[in-house]
């Protein structure tokens, strides 16, 4: 393995962020958002490898991404959430054009919350179990309320200010945002595992919840 110098770490970070962003958001756009959750699941699993120092510049991001995409493909069964989000965004835009501020804000809040919910489902898949338990996903969201609020606010801003320019930025560095959101969700999943008595004694980050 290449000796880890500060320059190599920077190169590794740029390499991982650029290629995983291109693959993740390329998958989302080319699939018409059908593969939104599997693509995010693949990115979360790459982020998990980074957290546990199992990935560096010597690894093939493309190979790992598609392997993790296949592992996460079952998440496509929650595609109905995408449709509800799209309807709320359409309602938000229509309400804004007719100056119906209250309805527009309500649609924005619902869309942002559903995006938040998607991220927690993906986080559960990456850090807790491949078999999604929606009750446990919801419970994880409220283990640390301030972290949930942080993720929700980011989702509000992304929905509110989404544009072609933002999409272009996401294509080249979007997983930087995804990895940033993954950290608080990871902490909440650790809290959930602690509550459920599922934290392994060898868990590297167990100290975060004790």
N, C-alpha and C positions, 0 to 999 in steps of 0.2 A: 504493500500500500504506500502511496505517496506520502512523504513526510509532511505533517500538518504545520505549515507556517501560516502567519496572518494572511499573506497573499493567496495561498492555496485555499484558505477558508473562504475568502471573498470570492474567488473564482468558483468554488463549489456552490456557494449561495446563489450567485448570479446564474450559474448553469442550471441549478435545480429550479429556481423561480421562473426563469425564462421558458424553459422547455415544458415544465408542468403547467404553466399558465397557458401557453399556446395549445397544448393538448387538451386541457380541461375546458377552456372556453371555446376552442374549436369544436370539440365534441358537442357541447351544449348548443351552439349555433347551428351546426350541420344537422343535428337531430331535431331541430325545431323545439328544443327544450325537453324533448321526451327523455333524454338521457341526462337531465340536469342532476338528479340525485346520484346516479351511478358515477358521473364525472366528479362530483364533489366528494363522493365516497373514496374514489381513487386518489384524489388530492389529499384528503384527510389521512389516508393510509401512508402516503408518501411523507406527509408531515409527521406522522407517528414514527416512521423510520428515522427522520431527522431528529426528533425529540430523544429517541433512544440511541442516537449515534450509529444507526445501522445503514446509513446512506451517505455517500460522498461523491466527488466529481468522477471517480473511477467507475461508478455504477451507471448502467444504462437507464436513464429516466424513461425513455420510450418503452422499453421492455417492462419495467416495473409498473408504469402507468397502465398499460393495457392488461397486465396480469391483475392489477387491483381493480380495473374497470370490470373485468369479468367476474371478480369476486363480489363486486358491488351491484351487479346487474339486477339482482332480485329487488333492489330498491325502486325499480321502475314501476312496481305495483302501486306505489303511492303517487302516481302521475296525476291523479284527480286533484291533488293539492295545487299543482301547477295551473290547472284549468280554473280553479277558484281564484287563484292569484291574478290570472289574466283578466278574469271578469271584474275583479275589484279595481285593477289598474285602469281598465276601460271605463268603469264607473267613475273613478276619480277624475279622469281626463274630461269626461262628459260633464260631470258636475262642475268642474272648474270653469268650463266654457259657458255654463249657464249661471255662474256666480253663486252656485249652491255650496257655500264654503263648508258647512257642517257635514254634509254628505260626502264631500270630497275628502275631508280629513278622516272621516270614519272609514272610507274605502282605503285610504293610505295606511291607516293603523292596522286594518285587517290584513292587507297585503304584506306589510312589514312583519306582522306577527307570524303569518304563515311561512314567510321566508325564514324567520327565526326558528320556527318549528322544524322546518326542513333541515337546518343546520344541526339541530339537536338530534334528529333521527339519524343523520349521518354520523354524528359524534358517538352516538350509542353503538352504531354498527362498527365503528373503528375501535372503540375503547372498551366496550362492555360485552357485546355478544352479536354474532351474525344473525341470530333470531330476534327480530325486533319485538319488544314488548312496549306497546304504546303507553300503557299506564306508567311504566318505569321511565320512559322518555319524558313524559309530562312531569313526573316526580323530580327527575334530574334538573329540570328547568328552574325549580324553585328551591334547590338546595342552597344556592347562594343568590339571593334576589338581585343584588347589585351587579352581578356578572350577567344575569339575564337582561337587565335593563341596558347594560352596555352593548350587548349584542343587538338588542332590539333597536336602539338608537342608530347604530351603524346601518341596520337594514332600512330604517326610515330614510336616512340620508341617501342611501343607494337608490331607493325607489324614487325619491323626490327629485334627485339630480341626475337620474340616468339619461344618457345621451350617446350619440355616436362617438363622441370624443372619449367618454368614460369607457365605452366598450373597447375602443382601441387600446386604451391604457390597460384594461383588464386582460387583453390578449397577450400583452408582453410582460405584465407584472401582477396579474390578478391574484395569483396564489399567495402573494405577499399578504394581501388582505385576508384570504382564506386561512392561511397559517396563523395570522394575527387573531382571527376569531376562534380558531381551533384551540388556542391556549386556554381561554376562560372556560370553554366547553369541556376541555380535557379535565380541568380542575373540578368542575361540577360532576363529571362522570366518576372521578375518583371519590368524591363525597358520596355519590350514590352507591358505589361499590362498598364503601366503608359502612354505610347504613345497612346494606344488605348482607354484610359480612363476607364479601367476596374479594377483599384485597389480599393478594398473595404476599407472603412474608418477604419475597424477593423483589417486590415492586420498588423500582428505583425512586419514584416520586411519592412514596407513601408519606413522607414527612410533611407534604403540603396539606394533609388533612388530619394531622395529629398534633 
